[in-house]
Amino acid sequence: MRRIAGSSLPAGLAPSEHAVPDHTRLRLEAAMLLLRQSDTTLTDAAYACGFSDPKYLNRSFQKNLGMSPRQWLQENRPAPTGE
């Protein structure tokens, strides 16, 4: 996944077109990290990262990344390693 310089948001998010407030960007980055690196539910990730409810996390993903958290996870969660 390509990144915007200074951010972990995907390069598809053009900063000039979508000025993401710092607090929203930080919360989205935290949610992305939490979801990618654990089996945390979307609901738990939303509350843990400061979103008022899971719907707000979903709307923020859709607005800023152009996809739902579930779609993002399908593209970004590492494949499970078999032991």
Number of C-alpha atoms within 10 A of each C-alpha: 9 9 12 13 9 6 11 17 20 14 14 13 17 14 11 7 7 11 11 16 8 9 10 16 17 17 19 24 16 18 25 21 14 19 22 16 12 10 10 14 11 19 14 15 24 24 14 15 18 16 20 11 14 16 13 12 25 18 15 21 20 15 14 21 19 14 15 16 20 14 12 17 14 11 10 14 16 10 7 6 5 4 3
